[in-house]
Each structure stands twice: as C-alpha cells, then as structure tokens.
Amino acid sequence: MEEIRESIPRFSLHQISGTDRSLPMSQSLWGDQETQFFFSLRPETILDAVESLGFQTTGRCMALNSMENRVFEVEIEEGDVCSFLVAKFYRPGRWSFQQITEEHEFLFDLEEGDIPAIAPLKIEGKSLFTLPEPSIHFCVFPRKGGRSPQDMGIEELQILGRLIARMHNIGASKKTPHRLQLTSQSFGMSNLQTLLSQKSIPAHLESPYQRVVESVCKVAAQQVDNLHMYRIHGDCHWGNLLYRESEGYFFIDFDDMITGPSVQDLWLIIPGQDEQALSDRAIMIESYQSMRDFDYKELQAIEALRALRYIHFSAWISKRWEDPSFQRAFPHFSEPNYWQQQVYDLEHQLRLMEQAKTPTY
C-alpha cells in the first residue's frame, strides 16, 4: 500500500478546500470527470484525504453499504491504540456545498440539543472539505455501531414519538434556504420531467404514467403543499434508525434532509396501512404531542406523500442509471413490468388520496 501511495500526488489540509464552493450539476448524465472518479475512488485517495485532516491511518480501509454516496470505514492510529472513522464522499452533481453545510448544521444543532444523531467531526472549525482535483466533497464521522430495531412495543413507540418531536422542535428553530422543500412540484412534476426527458419509461406506458402522475400531483398540491414545513429528517424509516443498549435509539443518514411537514417523518417510521399500523401511529403521535403540537389534518396527506415518494424513487434510479451499482441493484427498472406496476400503484394511491379523511384516534 505504501508503495502505491507514494506514486500518486498527496495533498494536505491547506490544499483541501473548506470554503463555500459549489459543484455544478453534471452536464452529461454521470459522464464527467468527477463522477467517473467517484465511481472508482481508490483506497490511496481515501486514505490521503483522511490523513490530510490530521489523522494517521493504518492503511486499512473498507467500503460500507451506500448507494448514493461512497462511504468507507478507515482505521486510524491514536498513540498505541487503533480506532475507526467513517469517511463520506458525496456524489458530485447532487448537493451543493451550501446544501451539505445545511445538513451538517442541522446535525450540530441536534447534537447540541442532546438529540441522538451522529454529527460529522470538525477540523479547524470546518466539517466539509473538497478534494482538490477532481472536486468531490467529503467529511468524516466518528464510527458508532448499533443494531436495527426489532418489533416495537408501546414503550418503544412512545420513546420514538418523543424523540422525533424533539428533533422537529430543533428543526423548526432555523430556516434552511438551500435544501429542497417537499412539494407536489419538487417530488412530483419535476421528477416526471426527468423521467420523460431521459426516456426512462417504455414508449407504450409513457402516456398512462404521465397522466396518473399529473393527477396525483394535482391532488397532492391541495393535500401537501400548504402544510407547515421546516427542517426534518426526510428519510426517517427503520433503515435509518439504530439502537444501542447503552444509549437507546439514534438517527442516522441525514443526506435527504428536507424542508417538509412533520407527518413525513412519522409515517415513514410506521408506513403500514392496516389497523395495527394505525394503532401504532396513534401511540407514537400521542407521545409526540407531549413534546410538540401535532396537526391531525396532516394525516390526510400520508397517501399523497407515499405517492410522491414512489415518483421520486423512480426518478432517483433514472438519474443514477449510468452508475453500475444501480443497474445491479435494480435490474427490473428498465423492463416494462416495472413501469406497468408503477402505473397500477399510482392509480391505487390516487384513489386513496381522493378518499383521504382524518383518522379518528
């Protein structure tokens, strides 16, 4: 490893940019230099980036599971003891420097408010850095293990309800001008235009898909767009929740942090539509209200938010289709059956949206 690393340019913290630097969106679909470099980040580049921040690595580096970004566990030396950091390299062309900085600011605010979330490390007062060439933003986190939560009982649901409410109290304390706002336009119509422009939908299903998405967005505009919005996790499902015996639950992966309604974080934790899900959600919301007011009218928006998530998910895969890892993970995306099922699912969601009523708890 040392021989390999000596053969490439090294860089220091003074060469790493920590200033307000925005990367433009890729002009070609994931075909520019930054993205090709991102696809194949080399171990020596990862280790050099971490060492440029003042850490001494041992040479051990292991890729962690992440579709959107590139994340690595890096072993470092601290005197006679070895420990680990997590280095996160952000996909170029997605978030700007300002947008990522606002994600970090939210994490620091949560940390200061004693909310269990993992904030990046600050080096000389900065948490976000940029490789000098090619320009890829990155940061480092302390490694913190945990297990996925098991089936939740009443006590666990109550704990989570209070935690999410406290997170939202802090989220509502500041504006985030550069992050996306969850609306029928940003998650619906904008994503439809992406899918149409990239010719992702089979020709014979393009019109049916477009019609149902436009209908969904028309109803979603009434049910979602006028809700009170502030900083939320945005992708608060079980996969982004860990449990430690000594600390309890904590939230991870704020990469999709948005300005959105409180109900978005609540329904993703309990996404079901059956009686048990409604009962569990009621328990969580009751606990939520012990820390923060909740407008029950937001429950009418759950099926609209679910439909917008379907559309957003398809557009996300489409935008990443040139990344080989996405083609391996979603092999059916390019097949007609996928899109036929999407049309059926969105038509079903549209019926639910049109019937939406505030559940009685």
C-alpha positions in Angstrom: 0.0 0.0 0.0 2.8 2.5 0.9 4.5 1.9 -2.5 1.2 2.6 -4.3 0.5 5.7 -2.3 4.0 7.2 -3.0 3.3 7.1 -6.7 0.4 9.5 -6.7 0.0 13.1 -5.7 -0.5 13.7 -2.0 -2.4 16.7 -0.5 -2.7 18.5 2.8 -5.4 20.3 4.7 -4.3 23.5 3.1 -4.9 22.1 -0.3 -8.3 20.7 0.7 -10.9 23.3 0.2 -13.1 24.2 3.2 -14.6 27.3 1.6 -18.0 27.9 0.1 -17.6 26.0 -3.1 -20.5 24.7 -5.2 -20.1 22.0 -7.8 -22.3 22.4 -10.9 -24.6 19.7 -11.9 -23.1 17.3 -14.4 -23.6 18.4 -18.0 -23.7 14.8 -19.2 -25.5 12.0 -17.4 -22.9 11.0 -14.9 -20.2 11.1 -17.6 -17.9 13.9 -16.4 -14.6 13.5 -14.7 -15.8 13.9 -11.1 -18.4 11.2 -11.4 -16.1 8.7 -13.2 -13.6 9.3 -10.4 -16.3 8.9 -7.8 -17.3 5.5 -9.2 -13.8 4.2 -8.6 -12.4 6.1 -5.6 -9.1 4.4 -4.9 -8.1 3.4 -1.4 -5.0 5.5 -1.5 -7.1 8.6 -2.4 -9.4 7.9 0.5 -6.6 7.4 3.0 -4.8 10.5 1.8 -8.0 12.5 2.2 -8.4 11.4 5.8 -4.7 12.0 6.6 -4.9 15.5 5.1 -7.2 16.3 8.1 -4.5 15.4 10.6 -5.3 11.7 11.2 -2.7 8.9 10.9 -4.2 5.9 9.1 -3.0 2.3 9.4 -3.8 1.6 5.7 -7.0 -0.3 6.5 -10.0 0.9 4.5 -13.3 -0.9 4.0 -16.3 0.2 1.8 -19.6 0.4 3.7 -23.0 -0.1 2.2 -24.2 3.1 0.5 -26.0 3.6 -2.9 -26.0 7.3 -3.2 -22.6 8.2 -1.8 -19.3 6.4 -1.2 -18.7 5.7 2.5 -15.6 4.0 4.0 -14.5 2.8 7.4 -10.9 3.9 7.9 -8.7 2.7 10.7 -6.6 5.4 12.4 -3.8 5.3 15.0 -4.2 7.3 18.2 -1.0 6.7 20.1 -0.8 3.0 20.9 -4.5 2.5 20.2 -6.3 2.0 16.9 -9.8 3.2 16.3 -12.0 3.9 13.3 -13.5 6.8 11.4 -16.2 6.9 8.7 -15.3 8.9 5.6 -18.2 10.0 3.5 -17.6 11.2 -0.1 -20.7 12.9 -1.6 -21.9 12.1 -5.1 -20.9 15.0 -7.3 -23.7 16.9 -9.1 -26.3 16.3 -6.4 -25.9 18.6 -3.4 -24.0 21.9 -3.4 -21.5 22.9 -0.8 -24.2 25.1 0.8 -26.8 22.3 0.9 -24.4 19.9 2.5 -23.4 22.5 5.0 -27.0 23.0 6.0 -27.3 19.2 6.6 -24.2 19.4 8.9 -25.7 22.5 10.6 -28.8 20.5 11.4 -26.8 17.7 12.8 -24.8 20.0 15.0 -28.0 21.6 16.2 -29.4 18.2 17.1 -26.1 17.3 18.9 -26.3 20.5 20.9 -29.9 19.7 21.8 -29.0 16.3 23.1 -30.8 14.5 20.3 -29.3 11.1 19.4 -27.8 11.7 15.9 -24.3 11.5 14.6 -22.7 14.8 13.6 -19.5 15.0 11.4 -16.2 15.9 13.0 -15.0 19.5 12.9 -11.4 20.1 11.8 -10.1 23.6 12.4 -13.7 24.7 12.7 -14.9 23.1 9.4 -16.8 19.9 8.8 -17.0 19.8 5.0 -14.0 19.5 2.7 -13.4 19.2 -1.0 -10.7 17.1 -2.8 -8.6 19.5 -4.9 -8.8 17.5 -8.2 -11.3 16.3 -9.1 -13.7 18.3 -6.9 -15.6 15.9 -4.6 -17.0 17.0 -1.2 -16.2 14.8 1.8 -16.4 14.7 5.6 -15.5 12.3 8.4 -17.7 10.9 11.2 -17.0 9.1 14.4 -17.8 5.4 13.9 -20.8 4.4 16.0 -22.2 0.9 15.8 -25.7 -0.3 16.6 -28.3 -2.8 15.6 -31.5 -2.4 13.6 -34.5 -2.0 15.9 -36.7 -5.1 16.4 -40.5 -5.1 16.6 -41.6 -2.1 18.6 -44.0 -2.3 21.6 -45.9 0.6 23.2 -42.9 1.8 25.2 -40.6 1.9 22.1 -43.2 3.7 20.1 -43.6 6.3 22.8 -39.8 6.9 23.0 -39.6 7.4 19.3 -42.6 9.7 19.3 -40.9 12.0 21.8 -37.5 11.8 20.0 -39.0 12.8 16.7 -40.9 15.6 18.3 -37.7 16.9 19.9 -35.9 16.7 16.6 -38.7 18.7 15.0 -38.6 21.3 17.7 -34.9 21.9 16.8 -35.7 21.6 13.1 -38.2 24.4 13.3 -35.8 26.7 15.1 -33.9 27.7 11.9 -34.5 28.1 8.2 -32.7 26.1 5.6 -32.8 28.1 2.4 -30.8 25.8 0.1 -32.4 22.5 0.8 -35.4 21.1 -1.2 -38.9 21.7 0.0 -41.2 18.7 -0.2 -44.0 19.7 -2.6 -46.0 18.3 -5.4 -43.7 20.1 -7.8 -40.3 19.1 -6.4 -41.1 15.5 -5.7 -43.8 15.0 -8.4 -43.8 17.1 -11.5 -40.1 17.8 -11.5 -39.3 14.1 -11.3 -41.8 13.4 -14.0 -40.0 15.7 -16.4 -36.7 14.0 -15.5 -38.2 10.6 -16.4 -39.7 11.9 -19.6 -36.5 13.7 -20.7 -34.3 10.7 -20.0 -36.7 8.3 -21.9 -36.8 6.0 -18.9 -40.4 4.9 -19.4 -41.3 2.4 -22.2 -43.0 4.3 -25.0 -46.3 2.4 -24.7 -46.5 3.3 -21.0 -45.3 6.9 -21.1 -48.8 8.4 -21.6 -50.5 6.3 -18.9 -47.7 7.1 -16.5 -47.7 10.8 -17.2 -51.5 11.0 -16.8 -51.6 9.4 -13.4 -48.6 11.4 -12.1 -50.2 14.6 -13.2 -53.4 13.6 -11.5 -51.5 12.6 -8.3 -49.7 15.9 -8.3 -52.9 17.9 -8.7 -54.4 16.3 -5.6 -51.1 16.4 -3.7 -50.9 20.1 -4.3 -54.0 20.5 -2.2 -53.0 18.0 0.5 -49.3 18.6 0.9 -48.1 22.0 -0.4 -49.9 24.2 2.2 -48.7 22.2 5.3 -46.4 23.8 7.8 -42.8 22.9 6.8 -39.5 23.1 8.5 -36.2 21.1 8.7 -37.0 17.3 9.1 -35.0 14.1 8.6 -36.9 13.5 5.3 -36.0 9.8 5.1 -36.9 8.6 8.6 -37.5 4.9 8.0 -36.4 1.9 10.1 -33.2 1.5 8.0 -32.1 5.0 9.2 -32.6 4.1 12.9 -30.2 2.2 15.1 -30.3 1.0 18.6 -27.5 0.8 21.2 -28.1 -0.9 24.6 -26.3 1.9 26.4 -27.9 4.8 24.6 -31.2 3.7 23.1 -32.4 4.8 19.6 -30.5 7.2 17.4 -31.0 8.6 13.9 -28.5 8.2 11.0 -28.2 9.3 7.4 -29.5 12.9 7.1 -28.4 13.0 3.4 -32.0 13.5 2.3 -32.8 16.2 4.9 -35.5 18.5 3.5 -37.9 21.2 4.5 -41.2 19.2 4.9 -44.2 18.5 7.2 -43.8 16.7 10.4 -46.0 13.8 9.3 -43.4 12.8 6.7 -41.0 11.5 9.4 -43.9 9.9 11.3 -45.5 7.8 8.5 -42.1 6.6 7.2 -41.4 5.0 10.7 -44.8 3.3 10.5 -45.6 3.0 6.8 -48.4 0.4 7.0 -52.0 1.0 6.1 -53.6 -1.7 8.3 -55.3 -1.4 11.7 -52.1 -2.3 13.5 -50.2 0.4 11.8 -52.9 3.0 12.5 -52.9 1.9 16.2 -49.1 2.1 16.4 -49.1 5.5 14.7 -51.7 6.8 17.1 -49.5 5.8 20.1 -46.5 7.5 18.5 -48.4 10.7 17.8 -49.9 10.8 21.3 -46.3 10.6 22.7 -45.1 13.2 20.1 -47.7 15.6 21.4 -46.2 15.5 24.9 -43.2 17.4 23.3 -44.7 19.2 20.3 -48.1 20.1 18.9 -49.3 18.0 16.0 -52.0 19.0 13.5 -54.1 15.9 12.8 -55.1 17.3 9.4 -51.6 16.3 8.3 -52.7 12.7 8.4 -54.8 13.3 5.3 -51.5 13.8 3.4 -49.9 10.4 4.1 -51.1 8.7 0.9 -50.1 11.7 -1.2 -46.7 11.7 0.4 -46.4 8.0 -0.3 -47.3 8.5 -3.9 -44.8 11.3 -4.3 -42.2 9.0 -2.8 -42.9 6.4 -5.5 -42.4 9.0 -8.2 -39.2 10.3 -6.5 -37.8 6.8 -6.1 -38.2 6.1 -9.9 -36.6 9.4 -10.8 -33.7 8.7 -8.4 -32.9 5.4 -10.1 -33.2 7.0 -13.5 -30.8 9.8 -12.6 -28.3 7.2 -11.4 -28.8 4.5 -14.1 -25.3 5.0 -15.6 -23.9 4.0 -12.2 -23.2 0.2 -12.5 -24.2 -0.3 -8.9 -27.7 0.9 -9.6 -28.1 -1.4 -12.6 -27.1 -4.3 -10.4 -29.4 -3.3 -7.5 -32.5 -2.5 -9.7 -32.3 -4.9 -12.7 -36.1 -4.7 -13.4 -36.1 -0.9 -13.7 -35.6 -1.0 -17.5 -38.3 -3.6 -18.0 -42.0 -2.8 -19.0 -43.3 -4.8 -16.0 -41.7 -2.3 -13.6 -43.5 0.7 -15.2 -46.8 -1.1 -15.6 -46.7 -1.8 -11.8 -45.9 1.8 -11.2 -48.9 2.9 -13.1 -51.1 0.4 -11.1 -49.6 1.5 -7.8 -50.1 5.2 -8.5 -53.6 4.7 -9.7 -54.3 2.9 -6.4 -52.7 5.8 -4.4 -54.7 8.3 -6.3 -57.9 6.6 -5.2 -56.7 6.6 -1.6 -55.8 10.2 -1.8 -59.2 11.2 -3.1 -60.8 9.3 -0.3 -58.5 10.7 2.4 -60.1 11.6 5.7 -58.5 12.4 9.0 -58.5 9.2 11.0 -60.2 9.3 14.4 -57.9 8.2 17.2 
